[in-house]
Protein backbone atom coordinates (compact mmCIF):
# COMPACT_ATOMS: atom_id res chain seq x y z
CA UNK A 1 0.00 0.00 0.00
CA UNK A 2 1.29 3.46 -0.86
CA UNK A 3 1.69 6.12 1.80
CA UNK A 4 -0.54 8.53 -0.12
CA UNK A 5 -3.33 6.01 -0.56
CA UNK A 6 -3.36 5.20 3.14
CA UNK A 7 -3.55 8.89 4.02
CA UNK A 8 -6.39 9.53 1.58
CA UNK A 9 -8.33 6.58 2.94
CA UNK A 10 -7.93 7.82 6.51
CA UNK A 11 -8.92 11.36 5.56
CA UNK A 12 -11.93 10.20 3.57
CA UNK A 13 -13.11 8.02 6.44
CA UNK A 14 -12.77 10.86 8.92
CA UNK A 15 -14.49 13.38 6.66
CA UNK A 16 -17.35 10.98 6.01
CA UNK A 17 -17.93 10.63 9.75
CA UNK A 18 -17.60 14.37 10.40
CA UNK A 19 -19.25 15.96 7.36
CA UNK A 20 -21.05 13.12 5.62
CA UNK A 21 -21.23 11.96 2.02
CA UNK A 22 -22.09 15.46 0.74
CA UNK A 23 -18.79 16.98 1.89
CA UNK A 24 -16.89 13.95 0.60
CA UNK A 25 -18.34 14.61 -2.85
CA UNK A 26 -17.34 18.29 -2.74
CA UNK A 27 -13.79 17.47 -1.63
CA UNK A 28 -13.41 14.82 -4.34
CA UNK A 29 -14.47 17.37 -6.95
CA UNK A 30 -11.99 19.94 -5.64
CA UNK A 31 -9.10 17.47 -5.68
CA UNK A 32 -9.63 16.55 -9.34
Biopython code that builds the backbone (N, CA, C, O; Angstrom):
import numpy as np
from Bio.PDB.StructureBuilder import StructureBuilder

atoms = [
    (1, "UNK", "N", (0.844, -1.205, 0.000)),
    (1, "UNK", "CA", (0.000, 0.000, 0.000)),
    (1, "UNK", "C", (0.880, 1.256, 0.000)),
    (1, "UNK", "O", (1.878, 1.326, 0.718)),
    (2, "UNK", "N", (0.505, 2.222, -0.795)),
    (2, "UNK", "CA", (1.293, 3.464, -0.857)),
    (2, "UNK", "C", (0.948, 4.376, 0.314)),
    (2, "UNK", "O", (-0.158, 4.337, 0.852)),
    (3, "UNK", "N", (1.909, 5.187, 0.689)),
    (3, "UNK", "CA", (1.692, 6.117, 1.803)),
    (3, "UNK", "C", (0.530, 7.065, 1.483)),
    (3, "UNK", "O", (-0.332, 7.305, 2.329)),
    (4, "UNK", "N", (0.515, 7.594, 0.274)),
    (4, "UNK", "CA", (-0.544, 8.531, -0.117)),
    (4, "UNK", "C", (-1.921, 7.895, -0.051)),
    (4, "UNK", "O", (-2.868, 8.492, 0.461)),
    (5, "UNK", "N", (-2.025, 6.684, -0.569)),
    (5, "UNK", "CA", (-3.326, 6.009, -0.565)),
    (5, "UNK", "C", (-3.838, 5.829, 0.856)),
    (5, "UNK", "O", (-5.016, 6.057, 1.132)),
    (6, "UNK", "N", (-2.950, 5.419, 1.757)),
    (6, "UNK", "CA", (-3.356, 5.201, 3.144)),
    (6, "UNK", "C", (-3.858, 6.507, 3.757)),
    (6, "UNK", "O", (-4.862, 6.525, 4.469)),
    (7, "UNK", "N", (-3.150, 7.592, 3.471)),
    (7, "UNK", "CA", (-3.548, 8.892, 4.017)),
    (7, "UNK", "C", (-4.918, 9.289, 3.478)),
    (7, "UNK", "O", (-5.788, 9.715, 4.237)),
    (8, "UNK", "N", (-5.105, 9.151, 2.185)),
    (8, "UNK", "CA", (-6.385, 9.526, 1.576)),
    (8, "UNK", "C", (-7.515, 8.715, 2.189)),
    (8, "UNK", "O", (-8.580, 9.250, 2.496)),
    (9, "UNK", "N", (-7.278, 7.433, 2.365)),
    (9, "UNK", "CA", (-8.330, 6.579, 2.944)),
    (9, "UNK", "C", (-8.687, 7.056, 4.342)),
    (9, "UNK", "O", (-9.864, 7.144, 4.694)),
    (10, "UNK", "N", (-7.673, 7.362, 5.135)),
    (10, "UNK", "CA", (-7.925, 7.822, 6.510)),
    (10, "UNK", "C", (-8.693, 9.134, 6.487)),
    (10, "UNK", "O", (-9.660, 9.309, 7.229)),
    (11, "UNK", "N", (-8.262, 10.049, 5.639)),
    (11, "UNK", "CA", (-8.923, 11.362, 5.558)),
    (11, "UNK", "C", (-10.366, 11.199, 5.099)),
    (11, "UNK", "O", (-11.277, 11.795, 5.674)),
    (12, "UNK", "N", (-10.569, 10.400, 4.075)),
    (12, "UNK", "CA", (-11.935, 10.203, 3.568)),
    (12, "UNK", "C", (-12.834, 9.618, 4.645)),
    (12, "UNK", "O", (-13.975, 10.048, 4.812)),
    (13, "UNK", "N", (-12.318, 8.638, 5.374)),
    (13, "UNK", "CA", (-13.112, 8.021, 6.438)),
    (13, "UNK", "C", (-13.476, 9.037, 7.505)),
    (13, "UNK", "O", (-14.615, 9.077, 7.972)),
    (14, "UNK", "N", (-12.513, 9.854, 7.889)),
    (14, "UNK", "CA", (-12.768, 10.860, 8.924)),
    (14, "UNK", "C", (-13.771, 11.892, 8.420)),
    (14, "UNK", "O", (-14.704, 12.256, 9.136)),
    (15, "UNK", "N", (-13.582, 12.357, 7.206)),
    (15, "UNK", "CA", (-14.488, 13.378, 6.658)),
    (15, "UNK", "C", (-15.903, 12.828, 6.547)),
    (15, "UNK", "O", (-16.876, 13.533, 6.818)),
    (16, "UNK", "N", (-16.011, 11.565, 6.149)),
    (16, "UNK", "CA", (-17.350, 10.975, 6.013)),
    (16, "UNK", "C", (-18.052, 10.974, 7.359)),
    (16, "UNK", "O", (-19.250, 11.247, 7.442)),
    (17, "UNK", "N", (-17.302, 10.663, 8.423)),
    (17, "UNK", "CA", (-17.928, 10.626, 9.751)),
    (17, "UNK", "C", (-18.272, 12.040, 10.206)),
    (17, "UNK", "O", (-19.311, 12.259, 10.829)),
    (18, "UNK", "N", (-17.398, 13.000, 9.896)),
    (18, "UNK", "CA", (-17.598, 14.367, 10.404)),
    (18, "UNK", "C", (-18.620, 15.122, 9.552)),
    (18, "UNK", "O", (-19.582, 15.677, 10.082)),
    (19, "UNK", "N", (-18.413, 15.144, 8.239)),
    (19, "UNK", "CA", (-19.254, 15.961, 7.364)),
    (19, "UNK", "C", (-20.348, 15.156, 6.675)),
    (19, "UNK", "O", (-21.447, 15.666, 6.460)),
    (20, "UNK", "N", (-20.063, 13.921, 6.330)),
    (20, "UNK", "CA", (-21.047, 13.118, 5.616)),
    (20, "UNK", "C", (-20.700, 13.010, 4.138)),
    (20, "UNK", "O", (-19.738, 13.608, 3.659)),
    (21, "UNK", "N", (-21.511, 12.229, 3.431)),
    (21, "UNK", "CA", (-21.226, 11.958, 2.015)),
    (21, "UNK", "C", (-21.185, 13.245, 1.196)),
    (21, "UNK", "O", (-20.388, 13.353, 0.264)),
    (22, "UNK", "N", (-22.024, 14.215, 1.523)),
    (22, "UNK", "CA", (-22.092, 15.458, 0.744)),
    (22, "UNK", "C", (-20.717, 16.127, 0.689)),
    (22, "UNK", "O", (-20.227, 16.462, -0.390)),
    (23, "UNK", "N", (-20.099, 16.320, 1.856)),
    (23, "UNK", "CA", (-18.791, 16.978, 1.894)),
    (23, "UNK", "C", (-17.756, 16.144, 1.149)),
    (23, "UNK", "O", (-16.892, 16.690, 0.464)),
    (24, "UNK", "N", (-17.841, 14.833, 1.280)),
    (24, "UNK", "CA", (-16.888, 13.954, 0.598)),
    (24, "UNK", "C", (-16.954, 14.200, -0.908)),
    (24, "UNK", "O", (-15.926, 14.239, -1.584)),
    (25, "UNK", "N", (-18.163, 14.364, -1.423)),
    (25, "UNK", "CA", (-18.337, 14.608, -2.854)),
    (25, "UNK", "C", (-17.677, 15.939, -3.229)),
    (25, "UNK", "O", (-16.964, 16.015, -4.229)),
    (26, "UNK", "N", (-17.908, 16.971, -2.446)),
    (26, "UNK", "CA", (-17.335, 18.289, -2.744)),
    (26, "UNK", "C", (-15.818, 18.225, -2.739)),
    (26, "UNK", "O", (-15.168, 18.766, -3.634)),
    (27, "UNK", "N", (-15.253, 17.572, -1.742)),
    (27, "UNK", "CA", (-13.792, 17.474, -1.630)),
    (27, "UNK", "C", (-13.234, 16.703, -2.823)),
    (27, "UNK", "O", (-12.218, 17.096, -3.395)),
    (28, "UNK", "N", (-13.887, 15.615, -3.197)),
    (28, "UNK", "CA", (-13.408, 14.820, -4.336)),
    (28, "UNK", "C", (-13.389, 15.683, -5.591)),
    (28, "UNK", "O", (-12.451, 15.600, -6.384)),
    (29, "UNK", "N", (-14.410, 16.506, -5.778)),
    (29, "UNK", "CA", (-14.469, 17.373, -6.954)),
    (29, "UNK", "C", (-13.352, 18.399, -6.924)),
    (29, "UNK", "O", (-12.767, 18.704, -7.964)),
    (30, "UNK", "N", (-13.045, 18.936, -5.748)),
    (30, "UNK", "CA", (-11.989, 19.938, -5.637)),
    (30, "UNK", "C", (-10.627, 19.336, -5.930)),
    (30, "UNK", "O", (-9.779, 19.986, -6.542)),
    (31, "UNK", "N", (-10.409, 18.101, -5.501)),
    (31, "UNK", "CA", (-9.097, 17.469, -5.682)),
    (31, "UNK", "C", (-8.811, 17.205, -7.156)),
    (31, "UNK", "O", (-7.662, 17.286, -7.591)),
    (32, "UNK", "N", (-9.852, 16.888, -7.925)),
    (32, "UNK", "CA", (-9.635, 16.548, -9.343)),
    (32, "UNK", "C", (-9.273, 17.771, -10.157)),
    (32, "UNK", "O", (-9.057, 17.668, -11.364)),
]
sb = StructureBuilder()
sb.init_structure("model")
sb.init_model(0)
sb.init_chain("A")
sb.init_seg("    ")
for serial, (resi, resn, name, xyz) in enumerate(atoms, 1):
    if name == "N":
        sb.init_residue(resn, " ", resi, " ")
    sb.init_atom(name, np.array(xyz, "f"), 0.0, 1.0, " ", f" {name:<3s}", serial, name[0])
structure = sb.get_structure()
